[in-house]
Amino acid sequence: MSDGPRFALFDESGEIPLAFCADVTGFFYGSNPGHRAITLRKCTPTPALAEVAGQARKEQVDLSIKMLDTQGRPLAGELICGVEVGTPRRSGEAHDVVVSGTLWSAPTVAARPIWERWCLGRPETNNRWAAYAPNGREAWLSLVCRQPRRTGPDAQHRTYQLDGRYITDLTSFYLAFGEAINGPGGSYGAGFFWFWDSFKGGAGAIPPFTVVWNDWQVAAPRLRYPYHPVGGTPSDCFAMTVAGLREIGVEVVLP
């Protein structure tokens, strides 16, 4: 990582920076996010922070914390609701600022090395997520879904190669499918409803197109829905996925 600020505190819109800091504690969680105190380490406040702190003493204020890439651009972040801003405490030549509030969602401890990896730049090859344990893959999926999608019209009538070597659950299926369509670090939705809704447009490709599912034998016995689909069982998730794709106009080739 660079020597510059690694995190920033923004207003609720995520557009106006209020403070830049070298690090944070209490942001990446190991259990339920909920209400917490987050310390902005070696913080450089902007003049707007004092104004927001005063406003927060009178009414509810929501702010967001975002991690910055090596170019100082926001990578991803979370909204903090009902914020209280503590008095800055000197830490060497800078200050530590404690921000308290409620996070309804937040990145896990397992997500931090993945966020830091992405701060160095978008992956240049597929399957960089495959080396992570399941919780790391989930963090990777959460992060890629936050990234801006590639612009341009949705493609049709193309053939995509789906690398099935590492598809052992639905998380890895969504990751591999996203990269098949949109390249390294690409996303095509996460979760049952978001994934299938992506075929309506805005995710890079819409039917009709072809997917060549290489090494599909890896996924066939492993894919499981987290619930019993209507009229099905968890064991037929692979077959149901293939059938669903074909039904909406995606030709699935199982070599």
C-alpha positions in Angstrom: 0.0 0.0 0.0 1.1 3.6 -0.5 2.1 6.0 2.2 -0.9 8.2 1.5 -4.3 8.0 3.3 -5.9 4.6 3.1 -9.4 5.5 4.4 -11.6 8.5 4.2 -14.8 9.7 6.0 -17.4 11.0 3.7 -20.8 12.7 4.1 -23.9 10.5 3.6 -23.8 11.0 -0.2 -20.3 9.6 -0.3 -19.2 12.6 -2.4 -17.9 15.2 0.2 -14.7 14.0 2.1 -14.6 15.0 5.8 -11.4 13.4 6.9 -8.6 11.2 5.6 -6.7 8.8 7.8 -3.9 6.2 7.6 -5.9 3.4 9.2 -9.1 2.4 11.0 -9.9 0.1 13.9 -13.4 -1.3 14.6 -14.6 -1.2 11.0 -13.8 -4.7 9.9 -15.9 -6.9 12.2 -15.7 -10.5 13.4 -19.3 -10.8 14.5 -22.6 -8.8 14.1 -21.7 -5.3 12.9 -24.4 -3.4 14.9 -23.5 -0.3 16.9 -19.7 0.3 17.2 -17.0 2.8 17.7 -14.6 3.2 14.8 -11.3 5.0 15.3 -9.8 6.9 12.4 -6.0 6.7 13.0 -3.6 9.5 12.1 -6.5 11.5 10.8 -6.4 14.7 8.8 -9.8 16.4 9.2 -11.2 18.8 6.7 -13.0 22.0 8.0 -16.3 20.4 7.1 -15.8 17.7 9.8 -16.3 20.2 12.7 -19.5 21.4 11.1 -20.8 17.9 10.7 -19.8 17.0 14.3 -21.8 20.0 15.6 -24.8 19.0 13.4 -24.6 15.4 14.8 -25.1 16.8 18.3 -28.5 18.2 17.2 -29.9 15.7 14.8 -29.2 12.3 13.3 -26.4 12.3 10.8 -25.3 9.5 8.6 -21.7 9.2 7.2 -19.7 6.7 5.3 -16.2 5.3 5.6 -14.5 4.2 2.5 -11.2 2.5 1.7 -9.0 4.3 -0.9 -6.9 2.7 -3.6 -3.3 3.7 -4.3 -4.5 6.6 -6.4 -6.7 8.0 -3.6 -9.9 6.8 -5.2 -12.7 5.2 -3.1 -12.8 1.5 -3.5 -15.7 0.5 -1.3 -17.2 1.5 2.0 -20.2 1.3 4.4 -22.8 3.7 5.7 -22.7 4.6 9.4 -26.1 5.6 10.8 -26.8 7.9 13.7 -23.2 9.2 14.0 -21.5 10.8 16.9 -18.1 12.3 16.3 -15.7 12.4 19.2 -13.1 15.1 20.0 -9.9 14.6 18.0 -7.0 13.1 20.1 -3.5 14.0 19.1 -1.4 11.1 17.8 2.0 12.4 16.9 1.6 15.1 14.3 -1.9 13.9 13.4 -5.1 13.1 15.3 -7.2 10.0 16.1 -10.9 10.6 15.7 -13.6 8.2 17.1 -16.8 7.9 15.1 -19.7 6.0 16.8 -22.8 4.8 15.0 -24.7 1.8 13.7 -23.5 -0.3 10.7 -26.2 -2.5 9.3 -23.6 -4.2 7.2 -19.8 -4.0 7.3 -16.8 -5.9 5.8 -15.6 -8.8 7.8 -12.1 -9.3 9.2 -11.6 -11.8 6.3 -12.4 -9.1 3.8 -9.6 -6.8 4.8 -6.7 -8.5 2.9 -9.0 -8.8 -0.1 -9.9 -5.0 0.0 -6.2 -4.3 0.3 -5.4 -6.5 -2.6 -8.0 -4.7 -4.8 -6.5 -1.3 -3.7 -3.4 -2.2 -5.6 -5.5 -2.6 -8.8 -8.1 -4.6 -10.5 -7.1 -8.3 -11.0 -5.5 -8.9 -14.4 -6.3 -12.6 -14.5 -9.3 -14.8 -13.6 -9.6 -17.0 -10.6 -7.6 -14.8 -8.2 -10.4 -15.5 -5.7 -9.9 -19.3 -5.9 -7.1 -19.3 -3.3 -9.3 -18.0 -0.6 -11.4 -20.0 1.9 -15.2 -19.8 1.6 -15.5 -16.7 3.8 -12.8 -15.0 1.7 -14.6 -15.9 -1.5 -17.8 -14.4 -0.1 -15.9 -11.2 0.7 -14.4 -11.1 -2.8 -17.9 -11.5 -4.3 -19.3 -8.7 -2.1 -16.5 -6.4 -3.2 -16.7 -7.1 -7.0 -20.4 -6.4 -6.9 -19.6 -2.9 -5.6 -17.4 -2.1 -8.5 -18.6 0.0 -11.5 -19.6 -2.3 -14.3 -18.0 -1.9 -17.7 -19.9 0.6 -19.8 -21.4 0.0 -23.2 -24.3 -2.0 -24.6 -24.9 -5.5 -23.4 -23.5 -8.1 -25.8 -25.5 -10.9 -27.5 -24.7 -13.9 -29.7 -21.3 -14.4 -28.2 -19.6 -17.5 -26.7 -18.2 -17.3 -23.2 -15.8 -19.8 -21.6 -16.9 -20.6 -18.0 -13.9 -21.9 -16.0 -15.5 -24.6 -13.8 -12.3 -25.8 -12.1 -13.0 -23.9 -8.9 -16.8 -23.9 -8.8 -17.6 -25.8 -5.6 -20.5 -23.7 -4.3 -22.9 -20.9 -5.4 -20.4 -18.2 -4.4 -17.7 -19.5 -6.6 -20.2 -20.1 -9.4 -21.3 -16.4 -9.3 -17.6 -15.4 -9.3 -16.6 -17.6 -12.2 -19.7 -16.6 -14.2 -19.0 -12.9 -13.6 -15.5 -13.3 -14.9 -16.6 -15.4 -17.9 -18.8 -12.5 -19.0 -16.9 -9.4 -17.8 -13.3 -10.5 -17.4 -11.0 -10.6 -14.3 -12.8 -9.2 -11.3 -16.1 -9.0 -13.3 -19.5 -9.4 -11.7 -22.8 -10.7 -13.1 -24.7 -10.4 -9.8 -24.7 -12.2 -6.5 -27.4 -14.2 -4.9 -30.3 -16.0 -6.5 -32.5 -13.1 -7.4 -29.8 -10.6 -8.4 -28.0 -13.2 -10.6 -31.2 -14.1 -12.6 -32.3 -10.5 -12.8 -28.9 -9.6 -14.5 -30.1 -11.5 -17.7 -32.6 -8.6 -18.2 -29.8 -6.2 -19.0 -27.1 -4.0 -17.5 -24.6 -6.7 -16.6 -22.6 -7.0 -19.8 -24.5 -9.6 -21.8 -28.1 -10.6 -22.4 -29.5 -13.7 -24.1 -29.2 -15.2 -26.6 -25.5 -16.2 -26.0 -23.6 -19.4 -25.4 -21.7 -20.5 -22.3 -19.2 -23.3 -22.5 -19.1 -24.7 -19.0 -15.6 -26.3 -18.8 -14.9 -28.8 -16.1 -18.6 -28.8 -15.2 -18.0 -32.2 -13.4 -16.5 -30.3 -10.5 -19.7 -28.3 -9.8 -22.3 -31.0 -10.6 -22.1 -32.9 -7.2 -21.4 -29.8 -5.1 -23.7 -26.9 -6.0 -26.3 -26.5 -3.3 -29.1 -23.9 -2.8 -29.2 -22.7 0.8 -32.9 -23.8 0.8 -35.0 -26.4 -0.9 -36.3 -24.9 -4.2 -40.0 -25.4 -4.9 -40.4 -28.8 -6.4 -36.7 -29.7 -6.0 -34.0 -30.7 -3.6 -30.6 -29.2 -2.8 -28.9 -32.0 -4.7 -30.3 -31.0 -8.1 -29.0 -27.4 -8.0 -26.6 -27.9 -10.9 -29.3 -29.4 -13.2 -31.7 -26.7 -12.2 -29.2 -24.0 -13.0 -28.4 -25.4 -16.4 -32.1 -25.8 -17.2 -32.8 -22.3 -16.0 -30.1 -20.8 -18.2 -31.3 -22.7 -21.2 -34.9 -21.6 -20.6 -34.0 -17.9 -20.8 -32.0 -18.3 -24.0 -28.5 -19.2 -22.9 -27.1 -22.1 -24.7 -25.1 -24.1 -22.1 -22.5 -26.5 -23.6 -21.1 -29.2 -21.3 -18.0 -30.5 -23.1 
